[in-house]
């Protein structure tokens, strides 16, 4: 099962009162200075049918579609952020500002995977997802079996943490209930 509707460089624990530490992948080490064609960053649903009109659209390394416009026009939209270097001339890529509250609910039939249950192979898989926002845009979901354990990975927004002072793209791992 491939992309439905996006992932980081290493796992970190996040406490959960019901399920124990959640398994998340943090995108804090992604190089934001690389070209837009280098897939490795975060924002909203970037499926093909959400692409902006040809000629004015931009694709952020986060896996989010934006629109090339002036920073003034972007600021007037509210809840949007300008990213330089993805458009021609003085325009910047304007896309919705990421918010953890935009994440969908936990997938039905799954629960957060505990950090203790994560294997090195699962970490490698999650990092590969994180670094491929074209195949795995924000909120995309994929599954893989590790031994007898089915694992679901979803690209979603992660809150600021010890490595990142902003909301950032990450991968969360889930297991069946």
Buried (B, 14 or more C-beta within 10 A) or exposed (E): EEBEBBBBBBBBBBEEEEBBBBBBBBBBEBEEEEEBEBBBBBBBBBBEEEEBEEEEBBBBBBBBBBBBBBBEBBEEBEEBBBBEEBBEEEBBBBBBBBEEEBBEEBBEEBBBBBBEBBEEEBBEBBBBBBBBBBBBBBBBBBBBEEEEEEBBBBBBBBEEBEBBEEBBBBBBBBBEE
